Amino acid sequence: MPSSEKFRDHVLLQFKGELRVTTRKMMGEYILYADGKIFGGIYDDRLLVKPVAAALAMLPGAKKQLPYEGAKPMLRVTNEQIEDNDLLVRLLDAMLPELPAPKKK
């Protein structure tokens, strides 16, 4: 089931309108970028982030879920956590230094 634009827009709004957070639609889902780095995605109307150390520390007990069949597991951000704007911004700030730089084209 593809993710809805409505859910994507809600998630982006919860990042407090961070201009550095952008999305790219891919096969009905949305890849999430910040400062050009992929940090997660929206899959089946679920917010999933890469399981880097900072995310594991900030989301204790987060369930690992597959974004799609054959993919690596990612951490599920619950709907309650999505509603916590400050948590999302802190999570993003903590994750960014641990993510690889964007590949040069």
Residue frames as a rotation matrix with the C-alpha (Angstrom) as fourth column:
MET 1
0.584 0.812 0.000 0.00
0.812 -0.584 0.000 0.00
0.000 0.000 -1.000 0.00
PRO 2
-0.226 -0.707 0.671 1.62
0.639 -0.627 -0.446 3.28
0.735 0.328 0.593 -1.04
SER 3
-0.503 -0.029 -0.864 2.04
0.776 -0.455 -0.437 6.07
-0.381 -0.890 0.251 1.48
SER 4
0.517 0.788 0.335 -0.27
0.854 -0.503 -0.133 9.03
0.064 0.355 -0.933 1.30
GLU 5
-0.264 -0.537 0.801 0.79
0.461 -0.800 -0.384 12.58
0.847 0.268 0.459 0.56
LYS 6
0.587 0.572 0.572 -1.29
-0.254 -0.541 0.801 13.63
0.768 -0.616 -0.173 3.56
PHE 7
0.910 -0.307 -0.280 0.85
0.400 0.464 0.790 11.51
-0.113 -0.831 0.545 5.92
ARG 8
0.001 -0.951 0.310 4.05
0.960 -0.087 -0.268 12.75
0.282 0.298 0.912 4.26
ASP 9
-0.042 0.045 0.998 2.94
0.116 -0.992 0.050 16.37
0.992 0.118 0.036 4.67
HIS 10
0.898 0.402 0.177 2.07
-0.145 -0.107 0.984 15.73
0.414 -0.909 -0.038 8.32
VAL 11
0.605 -0.745 -0.279 5.49
0.781 0.488 0.391 14.22
-0.155 -0.455 0.877 9.04
LEU 12
-0.230 -0.713 0.662 7.25
0.774 -0.547 -0.320 17.13
0.590 0.439 0.677 7.31
LEU 13
0.340 0.443 0.829 5.20
-0.152 -0.845 0.514 19.60
0.928 -0.300 -0.220 9.35
GLN 14
0.980 0.048 -0.196 6.22
0.173 0.300 0.938 17.80
0.104 -0.953 0.286 12.54
PHE 15
0.088 -0.996 -0.032 9.87
0.994 0.090 -0.066 18.48
0.069 -0.026 0.997 11.70
LYS 16
0.222 0.119 -0.968 8.89
0.500 -0.866 0.008 22.11
-0.837 -0.485 -0.252 12.38
GLY 17
0.976 0.218 -0.020 9.13
0.089 -0.476 -0.875 22.97
-0.200 0.852 -0.484 8.73
GLU 18
0.134 -0.991 -0.018 12.86
-0.011 -0.020 1.000 22.22
-0.991 -0.134 -0.013 8.71
LEU 19
0.665 0.123 -0.737 13.84
-0.672 -0.333 -0.662 23.35
-0.327 0.935 -0.138 5.23
ARG 20
-0.385 -0.904 -0.187 16.68
-0.914 0.345 0.215 20.87
-0.129 0.254 -0.959 5.22
VAL 21
-0.522 0.297 0.800 14.20
0.019 0.941 -0.337 17.95
-0.853 -0.161 -0.497 5.32
THR 22
-0.240 0.418 -0.876 13.08
-0.957 -0.254 0.141 16.96
-0.164 0.872 0.461 1.84
THR 23
0.109 0.327 0.939 11.44
-0.139 0.940 -0.311 13.93
-0.984 -0.097 0.148 0.28
ARG 24
-0.599 -0.193 -0.777 11.73
-0.797 0.056 0.601 12.05
-0.072 0.980 -0.187 -2.96
LYS 25
0.445 0.836 0.321 8.92
-0.730 0.546 -0.410 9.83
-0.518 -0.052 0.854 -4.14
MET 26
-0.614 -0.632 -0.473 10.02
-0.782 0.569 0.254 6.34
0.109 0.526 -0.844 -5.09
MET 27
-0.734 0.353 -0.580 7.61
0.062 0.886 0.460 3.55
0.676 0.302 -0.672 -6.04
GLY 28
0.241 0.970 -0.015 4.74
0.209 -0.036 0.977 4.99
0.948 -0.239 -0.211 -4.01
GLU 29
0.563 -0.143 -0.814 6.84
0.825 0.048 0.563 5.64
-0.041 -0.988 0.146 -0.91
TYR 30
0.865 -0.245 0.438 8.98
-0.146 -0.958 -0.248 8.60
0.481 0.151 -0.864 0.22
ILE 31
0.126 -0.903 -0.411 12.71
0.893 0.284 -0.350 8.71
0.433 -0.323 0.842 0.93
LEU 32
0.969 0.209 -0.131 13.61
0.247 -0.819 0.518 11.33
0.001 -0.535 -0.845 3.56
TYR 33
0.074 -0.961 0.268 16.71
0.777 -0.112 -0.619 13.49
0.625 0.254 0.738 3.20
ALA 34
0.943 0.052 -0.330 18.32
0.239 -0.794 0.558 16.08
-0.233 -0.605 -0.761 5.46
ASP 35
0.381 -0.819 -0.429 21.26
-0.613 -0.571 0.546 18.12
-0.692 0.055 -0.720 4.25
GLY 36
0.161 -0.251 -0.955 21.41
-0.950 0.225 -0.219 15.75
0.269 0.942 -0.202 1.28
LYS 37
-0.873 -0.487 0.034 21.79
-0.469 0.817 -0.336 12.64
0.136 -0.310 -0.941 3.47
ILE 38
0.000 0.861 -0.508 19.20
-0.264 0.490 0.831 9.86
0.964 0.134 0.228 3.55
PHE 39
-0.773 -0.264 0.576 18.04
-0.606 0.039 -0.795 9.41
0.188 -0.964 -0.190 7.13
GLY 40
-0.638 0.596 0.488 14.83
0.036 0.656 -0.754 7.45
-0.769 -0.464 -0.440 6.69
GLY 41
-0.916 0.387 -0.104 11.63
-0.136 -0.058 0.989 7.11
0.376 0.920 0.106 4.77
ILE 42
-0.293 0.912 0.286 7.87
-0.769 -0.047 -0.637 6.88
-0.568 -0.407 0.716 4.83
TYR 43
-0.874 -0.019 -0.486 6.71
-0.310 0.793 0.525 3.38
0.376 0.609 -0.698 3.97
ASP 44
-0.330 0.842 -0.426 3.06
0.572 0.537 0.619 2.28
0.751 -0.040 -0.659 4.14
ASP 45
0.414 0.466 0.782 2.33
-0.187 -0.797 0.574 5.44
0.891 -0.384 -0.243 6.16
ARG 46
0.840 -0.311 -0.445 5.01
0.530 0.297 0.794 4.53
-0.114 -0.903 0.414 8.73
LEU 47
0.700 -0.695 0.162 7.99
-0.626 -0.707 -0.328 6.74
0.342 0.128 -0.931 9.57
LEU 48
0.853 -0.518 -0.063 11.14
0.510 0.800 0.315 4.62
-0.113 -0.301 0.947 9.62
VAL 49
0.728 -0.685 -0.030 14.67
-0.685 -0.725 -0.071 5.87
0.027 0.072 -0.997 10.31
LYS 50
0.265 -0.739 -0.620 18.08
-0.199 0.587 -0.785 4.32
0.943 0.331 0.008 9.85
PRO 51
0.938 0.163 -0.307 19.22
0.225 0.391 0.893 2.38
0.266 -0.906 0.330 12.93
VAL 52
-0.006 -0.958 0.285 22.35
0.070 -0.285 -0.956 4.42
0.998 0.014 0.069 13.66
ALA 53
-0.557 -0.313 -0.769 23.63
0.712 0.296 -0.637 4.61
0.427 -0.902 0.058 17.26
ALA 54
-0.979 0.185 0.091 22.00
-0.206 -0.883 -0.423 7.99
0.002 -0.432 0.902 17.94
ALA 55
-0.220 0.954 -0.204 18.60
-0.727 -0.021 0.687 6.76
0.651 0.300 0.698 16.80
LEU 56
-0.024 0.158 -0.987 18.92
0.360 0.922 0.139 3.59
0.933 -0.352 -0.080 18.88
ALA 57
-0.805 -0.349 -0.480 19.77
0.565 -0.208 -0.798 5.71
0.178 -0.914 0.365 21.95
MET 58
-0.897 0.441 0.018 16.97
-0.436 -0.880 -0.188 8.23
-0.067 -0.177 0.982 21.42
LEU 59
0.073 0.943 -0.325 14.29
-0.899 0.203 0.388 5.67
0.432 0.264 0.863 20.55
PRO 60
-0.832 -0.426 0.354 14.79
-0.545 0.743 -0.388 2.98
-0.098 -0.516 -0.851 23.20
GLY 61
-0.454 0.655 0.604 12.58
0.068 0.702 -0.709 0.02
-0.888 -0.281 -0.363 22.58
ALA 62
0.056 0.459 -0.887 11.82
-0.881 -0.396 -0.260 1.07
-0.470 0.796 0.382 19.00
LYS 63
0.465 0.194 0.863 10.81
0.104 0.957 -0.272 -1.88
-0.879 0.216 0.425 16.88
LYS 64
-0.667 -0.648 -0.368 12.87
-0.396 -0.110 0.912 -2.77
-0.631 0.753 -0.183 13.85
GLN 65
0.402 0.834 0.378 10.70
0.090 0.375 -0.922 -3.14
-0.911 0.405 0.076 10.79
LEU 66
-0.543 -0.529 0.652 11.32
0.676 0.185 0.713 -3.78
-0.498 0.828 0.258 7.12
PRO 67
-0.465 0.379 -0.800 10.38
-0.457 -0.877 -0.149 -0.89
-0.758 0.296 0.581 4.85
TYR 68
0.501 0.562 -0.658 9.76
-0.865 0.311 -0.393 -3.43
-0.016 0.766 0.642 2.08
GLU 69
0.927 -0.080 0.365 10.57
0.036 0.991 0.126 -7.06
-0.372 -0.103 0.922 1.34
GLY 70
0.569 -0.784 0.249 14.30
0.769 0.399 -0.500 -7.66
0.292 0.476 0.829 1.03
ALA 71
0.392 -0.406 0.826 15.36
-0.179 -0.914 -0.365 -4.36
0.903 -0.005 -0.430 2.64
LYS 72
-0.659 -0.630 -0.411 17.44
0.384 0.188 -0.904 -3.85
0.647 -0.753 0.118 5.77
PRO 73
0.213 0.773 -0.598 15.46
0.945 -0.008 0.327 -3.29
0.248 -0.635 -0.732 8.97
MET 74
-0.520 -0.255 0.815 14.86
0.093 -0.966 -0.243 0.27
0.849 -0.050 0.526 10.10
LEU 75
-0.870 0.190 -0.455 13.55
0.463 -0.004 -0.887 1.78
-0.170 -0.982 -0.084 13.35
ARG 76
-0.104 0.928 0.359 9.85
0.745 -0.167 0.646 2.58
0.659 0.335 -0.674 13.55
VAL 77
-0.990 -0.040 0.136 8.99
-0.045 -0.821 -0.569 6.00
0.135 -0.569 0.811 14.93
THR 78
-0.499 0.853 -0.152 5.63
0.842 0.436 -0.316 5.67
-0.203 -0.286 -0.936 16.67
ASN 79
0.072 0.646 0.760 2.72
0.661 -0.601 0.449 7.99
0.747 0.470 -0.471 15.99
GLU 80
0.860 0.196 -0.471 3.13
0.504 -0.471 0.724 9.42
-0.080 -0.860 -0.504 19.52
GLN 81
-0.029 -0.957 -0.288 6.80
0.651 -0.237 0.721 10.19
-0.759 -0.167 0.630 18.79
ILE 82
-0.415 -0.056 0.908 5.88
0.857 -0.359 0.370 11.79
0.306 0.932 0.197 15.45
GLU 83
0.592 0.747 0.302 3.66
0.567 -0.653 0.503 14.22
0.573 -0.126 -0.810 17.36
ASP 84
0.660 -0.457 -0.596 6.66
0.464 -0.377 0.802 15.30
-0.591 -0.806 -0.037 19.50
ASN 85
0.949 -0.231 0.215 8.17
0.060 -0.536 -0.842 18.01
0.310 0.812 -0.495 17.29
ASP 86
0.528 -0.786 0.321 11.15
-0.847 -0.461 0.264 18.60
-0.059 -0.412 -0.909 19.56
LEU 87
0.316 -0.384 0.867 12.02
-0.158 0.880 0.448 14.89
-0.935 -0.279 0.217 19.66
LEU 88
0.778 0.027 0.627 12.04
0.565 0.405 -0.719 14.67
-0.274 0.914 0.300 15.86
VAL 89
0.838 -0.497 0.224 14.34
-0.287 -0.752 -0.593 17.68
0.463 0.433 -0.773 15.50
ARG 90
0.336 -0.731 0.594 16.71
-0.853 0.031 0.521 16.40
-0.399 -0.681 -0.614 18.22
LEU 91
0.502 -0.087 0.860 16.67
0.169 0.986 0.001 12.94
-0.848 0.145 0.510 16.61
LEU 92
0.909 -0.132 0.396 17.59
0.387 -0.092 -0.918 14.41
0.158 0.987 -0.033 13.25
ASP 93
0.661 -0.686 0.305 20.37
-0.675 -0.721 -0.156 16.56
0.327 -0.102 -0.939 14.73
ALA 94
0.277 -0.546 0.791 21.82
-0.654 0.496 0.571 13.53
-0.704 -0.675 -0.220 16.54
MET 95
0.612 0.053 0.789 21.62
0.332 0.889 -0.317 11.22
-0.718 0.456 0.527 13.51
LEU 96
0.987 -0.083 -0.136 23.13
-0.159 -0.458 -0.874 13.50
0.011 0.885 -0.466 10.86
PRO 97
0.250 -0.968 0.006 26.79
-0.956 -0.246 0.159 13.25
-0.152 -0.046 -0.987 11.96
GLU 98
-0.220 -0.305 0.927 26.55
-0.356 0.910 0.215 9.44
-0.908 -0.282 -0.308 11.85
LEU 99
0.708 0.569 0.418 25.14
0.194 0.412 -0.890 9.22
-0.679 0.712 0.181 8.33
PRO 100
-0.220 -0.832 0.509 27.36
0.802 0.143 0.580 8.87
-0.556 0.536 0.636 5.28
ALA 101
-0.452 -0.030 -0.891 27.89
-0.293 -0.939 0.180 11.89
-0.842 0.343 0.416 3.05
PRO 102
0.686 0.727 -0.042 25.80
-0.237 0.169 -0.957 12.00
-0.688 0.666 0.288 -0.11
LYS 103
0.055 -0.639 0.767 27.40
0.721 0.557 0.413 10.27
-0.691 0.531 0.491 -3.09
LYS 104
-0.348 -0.262 -0.900 28.87
-0.351 -0.854 0.384 12.59
-0.869 0.450 0.205 -5.67
LYS 105
0.677 0.664 0.318 27.14
0.105 0.341 -0.934 12.52
-0.729 0.666 0.161 -9.03
